[in-house]
Amino acid sequence: MDIEASPQTRRQRILLSEDDPAVRRSIQLLLVSRGYDVRAYTSASALLSDPLAHSATGLIADYRMSDVDGITMLNRLRASGWRGAAILITGFNAGNLAERAADEGYHAVLEKPLKDRQLLNQLATALTDISPPA
């Protein structure tokens, strides 16, 4: 069964950190079309410095970015109290990345090129596994 944004998940804020403009825009448009409120960033530093980031219920982060990798970014978010759902995306899935990402709190690791339905399903599943932020 495919899971898409339901009325209960609509307008949930999702953080998107992706340094490739085309990929970032594509994911942003997909999520907005499903009713999510998306805050998109070109770098981990930009996301981490946004005071509105803590109001988000979910994160989609690229693994390899120019400033900080996606695992380090999630660690910093968690250290500051953020407890949302997280999905890591990568074009460089090597070695034990999926295991490391799971150990650090990611719900899923998806390889690029992304499949829209898979991303939506994983996001919806991850969001149902967390409690809303305080």
C-alpha positions, 0 to 999 in steps of 0.5 A: 500500500502506498502512503502519501500525505494524509490530512493529518500530515498536511502542512507539516514542516519539512527541512530539505538540505541539498546542495544540487539546485535541480535536485533540491527544487524537484524534491521541494516541488514534490513535497509541496504538491503533497501538502508539506510546508518545505524549508529548503537550504543549500547547505547544512550551515544555512539549515542549522542557523535557521531558528525556524528549523526546530519547528519542523517535524521532518528532515531530508538531507543530502549526505555529501554537502560542501560544508557538513555531511548529513550525519553531522548535521543531524547530530547537531540538530539532535544535540540542540533538542530537535527530535523529528523524523530524518531521511538521508539521500545520497548519490554515494552510498558506499560501505556501511553508510546505511548502518551508520545513518540508522545508528545516528537516527536516520529512518531511511537512506535513499539513493539518487536518483530518487523515486518520488513514490519511495521518498513519499512513502519513507517520509510518511512512515518516518513521520508516523514513527515520531511524536510531534515536536514540543 
